[in-house]
Amino acid sequence: MVRSLVVLVLGALLLAGCGFHLRRSVRLAPTLQRMHLQVSGDNALTRQLATTLRLSGVTLEDHGGPGIAVLRVPVNSFDTQALTLSGFASVSEYVVYYRVEFEVLGTNGKLLIPLQTIRMSRNFTFNQAQVIGSAGQQEQIQRGLIDDTAQAILMRLRAQGGGVVGKPAAASSAAPLAPGHH
């Protein structure tokens, strides 16, 4: 029993020492408490933004209108490019790029946050012997990029909309990223 407690305390100290912190929920300004999402393309980003905003106390509306802010995401795209080649001119490392542009219209319909761009990327190695694993790895990286982008949008909404940081939120549903990400 004591041994388990010591292991638990040591684990907590190691996590605290490495800079790990639970994500905190973010309370947005009152003008952003009711919001309508308009996301082009990828439904995964729509779902992640909806979850992230709900955890921050935002009520999502099916349609825009008076008293409802609108978060518009007109650009939402992935791109994968070869990064390095192996000795036989086959690709051994890729980089996945994710680009999202968003803007926010206030409750009065006027531009509250002008169009902004978020760009993120992650590297992953490609093993010819594990083609199926590589496809799964790329999907995992894309899910992580979507989660990170939703958090970045939330932080920008807080910074430009006057929100405040609240208590820790539930753990993120995003899967851990592969080594070599940035």
N, C-alpha and C positions, 0 to 999 in steps of 0.2 A: 504494500500500500504506500509506504513512504517512498519506496523506490520509484513507483509510478508518478507520484507527485513531484519528485525531483526531476524526472525526465520531462514532465509536462512544463515545469517552470523553466528548465534549461531550454526547451524548445521555444517557449514564448520569448525568452531573452534573446535567443538567436534571431528570431524573426524581427524583433524590435531593433536589434543591432544592425540588421542588414537593410533597414529602411522600409520594410514592409509595413503598410498601414491599410486598414480597411477603407474602402471608398466611402466617402461621406455623402449623404443625400444633400441635395442642394435645393433650397427654397428659393424660388424665383420671385421677382417683383410681382405685386398684385396685378399689374397690367398683363402679365404672362400666365396667370393662373388658369385661364380658360384658353385653349389653343386648338387650332385645326391644323393637321399635317397635310401637306401636298408634296409627296415625294415621287419623283419620276423614276421609272425603272424598278430597281431591286426591292422586292417585298421584304427581304431580310433587314434592310436598313429601316424600313417603316416599322417593322415589329420591334426592333431594338430601340429606336427613338421613342416609340410609344411606351415601352417598358421603362426606359430611363426617365421619361417625363412623368409618368404616373408615380414612380418611386419618389419623385421630387414634389409630389402633391399637385401636379397639374391635372386638370380635368380636360380630357380630350373630347372634342366635339366633332360630329360627323360632317358638319358644314360650317363655313365661315359666316360671319354676320356681325352686327353691332355688339360690341363688348367682347369679341373673340379675336385674339391675336392669331396670325397665320404664319406658320413656319413653312417656307417654300424651299424645296431642294430640287432645282431644275437640272443639276448635273450630279451624277452618281455612277462612277465607272471604274472598273478594274482594268489593268493592263499588266501582262506578264512578259518579261524580256529576259533573254539569255544574259548571264553575267560573266561566266567563265566557261572555257572549253577544256576538255580533257585532252590527252595525248593523241587520240584518234579523231579529233575534230567533232566530238560529240559533247553536248552541253552537260556540264557537271554542276552548275549552280544557276539558279534563276532569281529574279527579283520580282515581287508582286507589288505593283503600284496601285494605290486607291486615291481617287480624287473626288471630292464632294464640294459643291458650291451651295451655299444657302443664304437666305435673307429672311427677315422677319417684318411682317406688317403689323402695326399696332392695332389696338382695339378700335381705333378710329379709321382704319384702312390706310393710314399713311405709313411710309417706310420708317421703321423703327431701327432696324439694323441693316445697313447696306450689304449688298452681295459680298460674301467672303468665301475664300477657298481654303479647304483643308486638304493637304496632301500627306499621305503616309505611305510607308513601304516596309517590306520585310523580305529578307533573303531566305532561300531554302536550297539545300543541296539535292541533286537528282541522282538517284542510283538506278542504273539500267536494270539491275536485277530485281528491283522492287517498284515497278511501274505503278501498281495499284496503290502501294503505300504512298508514293509521291503524289498521286491525285488526291488522296485523303489528306495529306499534309498541306497541299495547296488550299483545299476547302477549309481546313482548320485555320490557316493563316488568314484567309478571307473573313472568316467569322470573327477572328481577333481584331482585324482591321476595322470591321463594322462596329464592334463594341467600343473600340478606342475612339472611333470617329464620333459615335453618339455621345460619349463622355466629353469629347472636345467641344462639340456643339453646345452641350449643356453648360460647360464652363464659360464659353463665350456668351451665352445667354445671361448667365449670372453676372459676368463682368460688365456687360454692356446694358443689362437690364436692372442692375442693382439688387440682385438676390443675395442671400446669406447662406453660409455653410451650416448645415444642421448636424444631427447625430449620424453615426455610421449606418450605411445602408447594408442591405443583405449582400452576400457575396455575389460577384458577377457570374453570369451563366456562361460566359465565354470560356472556351477551352484554353489551356495554356498554350503559349506560342512556341514554335520550334526554335532551337538554338540558332544564333546568328541573326536574330531580328534586330531592327533598329527603329 
